[in-house]
Amino acid sequence: MESTSYWQDVMAADYAVPHDRALTDLTEELVRGLASTNPQIRDALAYPTLATWLERGVYDDLLPGFGDGLCAGLNYGLGEDGTDTVFRRSFTALTLAEVIHRDNAEFLVHDEVVMRWGDRLATWLLRERDLRGYVADCGWAHAVAHGADAIGALARSRHCDAGVLRALLDVLADRIVKDTQYRWVHEEHDRVAHAVMTILHRNMLTSDELERWLKPVAATAAQQPMMHETLPEWPTPNVFNARGVLHVLLSQLAIGVKGFPIPGDDDLFGRPIEARADLLLMVTEAVRASQPYIYRPAPSSS
């Protein structure tokens, strides 16, 4: 961004859209700002301005094209690890979540457009290699957290039927168990579990489907080192990540979560999850199996 003082003045004016420049030019500069390695530009100026303008309807007539244009940023440097390109990919996903939230609120986009965005998000999230959370001097990269937020926004969409929700759960499971060098230590567990909870609150999936989804996560979490093995670290990052998601998911199921309702259902997060009892049992057993040397075995049913 050429002038931070310009955008600070916009923020000081309660994010009023300036009239001295074309909206296209303003938007292009803001989108470029999503890739900045300076958190004062990326986190404090570019993203909140775009998010506010989206929420206020500035892009309502342009939303399909705006979302499509954002999706290009998901491929920027994809496959790289430890480079600065992660900021554009990650903050593109976070901004795309705001685009989907706007459609969820106002019914502005056809289903095939939203599903196209969902395909791009899922492809990016599964292929993303740079899973750093906080980066010294550059601030938040947070690809997993932002990707989970975007999946959660998509899961609230009126365009999502049971098949799409199953696919979104599978994307989250694949991301959880995927081999990586990164341990999730910046609340990624919480954000991924919250995306799962969003899907559960739609009450479109059966207990059997949810049990099938849980199996690979539980199997990864249950891995144990052989006594004779010499390992550089334990648990390995993917085991650590799977265990963390299970623990948080168990807490969120037990306590409940806050979230955004879907259109036409203002009490989405006030309704109970219909399969909650089955899920609590399944997740509890998965947590027990992940660390049997800590947790008591399940009580006998006899």
C-alpha positions in Angstrom: 0.0 0.0 0.0 1.4 3.3 -1.1 0.3 5.5 1.8 -0.7 4.1 5.2 -1.7 7.6 6.3 -4.4 7.6 3.6 -5.9 4.4 4.9 -5.5 5.5 8.5 -7.7 8.5 7.6 -10.2 6.2 6.1 -10.3 4.2 9.3 -10.6 7.4 11.3 -13.6 8.3 9.2 -15.4 5.1 10.3 -14.3 3.4 7.1 -16.3 5.7 4.8 -15.5 4.9 1.2 -13.4 7.7 -0.2 -14.7 9.6 -3.3 -11.4 10.8 -4.6 -10.5 7.5 -6.2 -12.3 4.8 -8.1 -13.5 1.9 -6.0 -11.6 -0.5 -8.3 -8.3 1.2 -7.6 -9.0 1.3 -3.9 -9.9 -2.4 -3.9 -6.8 -3.4 -5.8 -4.6 -1.5 -3.4 -6.3 -3.2 -0.4 -6.0 -6.6 -1.9 -2.3 -6.0 -2.5 -2.1 -5.1 1.2 -3.2 -8.5 2.1 0.1 -9.8 0.9 2.2 -7.3 3.0 4.7 -8.6 5.5 3.9 -5.6 7.6 1.2 -6.5 10.0 0.2 -2.8 10.4 -0.7 -2.8 6.7 -2.1 -6.3 6.4 -3.9 -7.0 9.7 -4.6 -3.4 10.8 -5.5 -1.7 7.5 -6.1 -3.9 4.5 -8.1 -6.7 6.0 -10.4 -4.7 8.4 -11.2 -2.2 5.6 -12.2 -4.9 3.2 -14.1 -6.8 5.8 -16.0 -3.6 6.9 -16.9 -2.7 3.3 -18.1 -6.2 2.6 -20.3 -6.1 5.7 -21.7 -2.8 4.8 -22.6 -3.9 1.3 -20.1 -1.8 -0.7 -19.4 -4.8 -2.9 -22.9 -6.3 -3.1 -23.3 -5.7 -6.8 -19.8 -7.0 -7.5 -19.7 -9.9 -5.1 -19.3 -12.8 -7.6 -16.5 -11.2 -9.4 -14.9 -9.9 -6.2 -14.9 -13.4 -4.8 -13.5 -14.9 -8.0 -10.8 -12.3 -8.1 -9.8 -13.1 -4.5 -9.5 -16.8 -5.2 -6.5 -16.1 -7.5 -4.6 -15.2 -4.3 -5.0 -18.7 -3.0 -2.6 -20.0 -5.6 0.0 -17.3 -5.1 3.2 -19.2 -4.2 1.2 -22.3 -3.2 3.7 -25.1 -2.4 6.2 -22.8 -0.9 7.1 -23.1 2.8 8.6 -20.5 5.0 8.3 -17.7 2.5 6.4 -14.5 2.6 3.8 -15.6 0.0 1.8 -17.3 2.8 0.4 -14.0 3.9 -1.4 -13.4 0.7 -2.8 -16.9 0.6 -3.9 -16.9 4.2 -5.4 -13.5 4.3 -7.1 -14.2 1.0 -8.9 -17.1 2.7 -9.9 -14.9 5.6 -11.3 -12.2 3.3 -13.1 -14.8 1.2 -14.8 -15.9 4.4 -16.1 -12.4 4.8 -17.4 -12.6 1.2 -19.3 -15.8 2.0 -20.6 -14.3 5.2 -22.1 -11.4 3.2 -23.8 -13.8 0.8 -25.1 -15.8 3.8 -26.7 -12.6 5.2 -28.1 -11.2 2.0 -28.6 -14.0 -0.6 -26.5 -12.3 -3.3 -24.7 -15.2 -5.1 -25.9 -18.3 -7.0 -25.0 -21.6 -5.6 -22.5 -22.6 -8.4 -20.5 -19.5 -7.6 -20.2 -20.3 -3.9 -19.4 -23.9 -4.6 -16.7 -22.8 -6.9 -15.2 -20.7 -4.1 -15.5 -23.7 -1.8 -13.6 -25.9 -4.2 -10.8 -23.3 -4.4 -10.7 -23.0 -0.6 -10.6 -26.8 -0.1 -7.9 -27.3 -2.7 -5.7 -24.6 -1.2 -6.2 -25.7 2.4 -5.2 -29.3 1.6 -2.2 -28.2 -0.5 -0.9 -25.5 1.9 2.5 -26.4 3.3 3.3 -23.3 5.3 1.4 -23.8 8.6 3.2 -21.2 10.7 1.1 -19.4 13.2 2.8 -16.3 14.4 5.9 -15.2 12.4 8.4 -13.0 14.1 8.5 -9.4 12.7 5.6 -10.2 10.3 2.8 -11.2 12.5 0.1 -13.8 11.9 0.3 -16.1 9.0 -2.2 -18.6 10.5 -3.2 -20.5 7.3 -4.9 -23.3 9.2 -6.9 -21.0 11.4 -8.0 -18.8 8.5 -8.8 -21.8 6.4 -10.9 -23.2 9.1 -12.7 -19.9 9.5 -13.5 -20.0 5.7 -14.7 -23.5 5.9 -16.9 -22.5 8.8 -18.4 -19.6 6.8 -19.0 -22.0 3.9 -20.7 -24.5 6.1 -23.3 -21.9 7.1 -24.2 -21.3 3.5 -27.8 -22.0 2.4 -26.1 -23.6 -0.7 -24.6 -26.4 1.4 -26.5 -29.7 1.4 -25.6 -32.9 3.3 -23.2 -33.9 0.6 -21.3 -30.7 0.7 -21.1 -30.8 4.5 -19.7 -34.3 4.3 -17.1 -33.1 1.9 -16.2 -30.1 4.2 -15.7 -32.5 7.1 -13.5 -34.7 5.0 -11.3 -31.7 4.1 -10.9 -30.8 7.7 -10.1 -34.4 8.6 -7.5 -34.6 5.8 -5.9 -31.4 7.0 -5.8 -32.6 10.6 -4.0 -35.9 9.9 -1.8 -34.6 7.0 1.9 -35.0 7.7 3.5 -31.6 8.5 6.5 -30.2 10.3 4.3 -27.7 12.2 2.7 -28.2 15.5 -0.5 -26.1 15.9 0.2 -24.0 19.0 -1.7 -20.8 18.1 -5.3 -21.9 18.7 -5.5 -23.7 15.3 -7.1 -26.6 17.2 -9.9 -24.3 18.5 -10.6 -22.8 15.0 -10.7 -26.2 13.3 -13.0 -27.7 16.0 -15.3 -24.6 15.7 -15.6 -25.2 12.0 -16.5 -28.9 12.8 -19.1 -27.6 15.3 -20.6 -25.3 12.6 -21.2 -28.4 10.4 -22.6 -30.4 13.3 -25.1 -27.7 14.1 -26.6 -28.0 10.6 -28.0 -31.4 11.8 -27.8 -32.9 8.3 -25.4 -35.8 9.0 -26.1 -39.1 10.7 -24.2 -40.5 13.6 -22.8 -43.2 11.3 -21.4 -40.5 8.9 -19.9 -38.6 11.8 -18.3 -41.8 13.2 -16.8 -42.5 9.7 -15.4 -39.0 9.7 -13.9 -39.3 13.1 -12.0 -42.6 12.5 -8.9 -41.2 10.7 -8.5 -38.4 13.2 -8.9 -40.8 16.1 -6.5 -43.3 14.5 -3.8 -40.6 14.0 -4.3 -39.4 17.6 -4.0 -43.0 18.9 -0.5 -43.6 17.4 2.0 -44.5 20.0 5.9 -44.8 19.7 7.5 -48.2 19.9 9.6 -48.6 23.0 12.8 -49.2 20.9 12.3 -46.2 18.7 14.5 -43.1 18.9 12.4 -40.1 17.9 13.5 -36.5 17.5 10.2 -35.5 19.1 7.0 -37.0 20.4 4.2 -36.7 19.7 5.0 -36.0 16.0 3.3 -32.9 14.7 0.4 -34.7 13.0 -0.3 -36.8 16.1 -0.1 -33.7 18.3 -2.4 -31.8 16.0 -5.0 -34.6 15.9 -5.0 -35.0 19.7 -5.4 -31.3 20.1 -8.4 -31.1 17.9 -10.0 -34.0 19.7 -9.5 -32.4 23.1 -10.9 -29.1 21.9 -13.8 -30.7 20.1 -14.7 -32.6 23.3 -14.7 -29.3 25.2 -16.8 -27.5 22.6 -19.4 -30.3 22.5 -19.6 -30.3 26.3 -19.8 -26.5 26.7 -21.3 -25.3 23.5 -20.0 -22.6 21.1 -21.1 -19.2 19.7 -21.4 -18.6 16.0 -23.2 -17.0 13.2 -26.7 -18.2 12.3 -27.5 -19.3 8.8 -30.2 -17.3 6.9 -33.7 -18.4 7.9 -32.5 -19.9 11.1 -31.7 -17.2 13.6 -31.4 -19.7 16.4 -28.8 -22.0 14.8 -26.5 -22.1 17.8 -29.4 -22.2 20.2 -30.6 -25.5 18.8 -29.0 -28.6 20.2 -26.9 -30.9 18.0 -29.2 -33.8 17.4 -26.3 -36.3 17.5 -24.6 -34.7 20.4 -24.9 -37.6 22.8 -23.4 -40.0 20.3 -20.7 -37.6 19.4 -19.7 -37.0 23.0 -19.3 -40.7 23.5 -17.3 -41.2 20.3 -15.0 -38.3 20.9 -14.5 -39.3 24.5 -13.5 -42.8 23.5 -11.1 -41.3 20.9 -9.4 -39.1 23.6 -9.1 -42.1 25.9 -7.5 -44.2 23.2 -5.1 -41.4 22.3 -3.4 -41.5 25.8 -4.5 -44.7 27.5 -1.7 -44.3 30.1 -3.5 -41.1 31.4 -7.2 -41.7 30.9 -9.3 -44.4 32.7 -10.8 -47.0 30.5 -14.5 -46.8 29.7 -16.7 -48.3 32.3 -17.9 -51.9 31.6 -21.4 -52.1 30.1 -22.1 -55.4 31.9 
